[in-house]
Amino acid sequence: MRLHDDIHNYYEKIVIEEIIKRQLEKSYNEDVMADFCCTVLNQLPARYIRYDVDMEFYLPQVERIHMQERVNTAIDVAISQIAKKKNLDD
């Protein structure tokens, strides 16, 4: 069985938006960014959708804010984990 190509985790979109906003791709190479994204997404619940527009239209503002807060926290944790690993490697 194959899932439909349009099905994806909505948190991925929010994470990517926040990475771009914080310009994190300028701080880390591609390999680190891939691990970073996995670390962030593994801290978040899955929220599978088919169309982003449906989620953006029907998602209550309070829930959207809560999702953004969870993403920010997950990104902050991942940044601290990378910093700890870097300190251990030095």
C-alpha positions as CSV (number, residue, x, y, z in Angstrom):
1,M,0.0,0.0,0.0
2,R,1.2,3.5,-0.8
3,L,0.1,6.6,0.9
4,H,-1.1,9.5,-1.2
5,D,1.5,11.9,-2.4
6,D,-0.4,14.9,-0.9
7,I,-0.5,13.5,2.7
8,H,2.1,15.2,5.0
9,N,2.7,16.2,8.5
10,Y,1.5,19.9,8.9
11,Y,4.2,20.4,11.6
12,E,6.8,20.1,8.8
13,K,5.5,23.3,7.2
14,I,5.6,25.2,10.5
15,V,9.1,23.9,11.3
16,I,10.4,25.0,7.9
17,E,8.9,28.4,8.2
18,E,10.6,28.9,11.6
19,I,13.9,27.6,10.3
20,I,13.7,30.2,7.5
21,K,12.6,32.9,9.9
22,R,15.6,32.2,12.2
23,Q,18.0,31.7,9.2
24,L,19.2,28.5,10.8
25,E,20.3,27.1,7.5
26,K,23.1,29.7,7.5
27,S,24.4,28.3,10.8
28,Y,24.6,24.6,10.0
29,N,25.6,22.5,7.0
30,E,23.1,20.3,5.1
31,D,24.0,17.1,7.1
32,V,23.5,18.9,10.4
33,M,20.2,20.5,9.2
34,A,18.8,17.1,8.3
35,D,19.6,15.7,11.8
36,F,18.3,19.0,13.3
37,C,14.9,18.7,11.5
38,C,14.6,15.0,12.6
39,T,15.3,16.1,16.2
40,V,12.7,18.9,16.0
41,L,10.0,16.8,14.4
42,N,10.5,13.8,16.7
43,Q,9.6,16.1,19.6
44,L,6.3,17.1,18.0
45,P,3.1,15.1,17.5
46,A,2.2,14.1,14.0
47,R,-0.6,16.1,12.5
48,Y,-1.2,14.6,9.1
49,I,-3.2,16.5,6.5
50,R,-3.8,16.4,2.8
51,Y,-4.1,20.1,2.0
52,D,-2.4,23.0,3.8
53,V,-5.2,25.4,2.9
54,D,-7.8,23.2,4.8
55,M,-5.6,23.3,7.9
56,E,-5.0,27.0,7.7
57,F,-8.7,27.7,7.2
58,Y,-10.2,25.4,9.8
59,L,-7.5,25.5,12.5
60,P,-8.6,27.7,15.5
61,Q,-6.2,30.5,16.2
62,V,-5.6,29.3,19.7
63,E,-4.5,25.9,18.4
64,R,-2.3,27.5,15.7
65,I,-0.5,29.6,18.5
66,H,-0.1,26.4,20.6
67,M,1.5,24.6,17.6
68,Q,3.9,27.5,16.9
69,E,4.9,27.5,20.6
70,R,5.6,23.8,20.5
71,V,7.7,24.2,17.4
72,N,9.7,27.1,18.9
73,T,10.4,25.0,22.0
74,A,11.4,21.9,19.9
75,I,13.8,24.1,17.9
76,D,15.3,25.6,21.0
77,V,15.9,22.1,22.4
78,A,17.5,20.9,19.2
79,I,19.8,24.0,19.1
80,S,20.9,23.2,22.6
81,Q,21.5,19.6,21.7
82,I,23.7,20.6,18.8
83,A,25.6,23.0,21.0
84,K,26.2,20.3,23.6
85,K,27.4,17.9,20.9
86,K,29.7,20.5,19.5
87,N,31.2,21.1,22.9
88,L,31.8,17.4,23.4
89,D,33.5,17.1,20.0
90,D,35.8,20.1,20.7
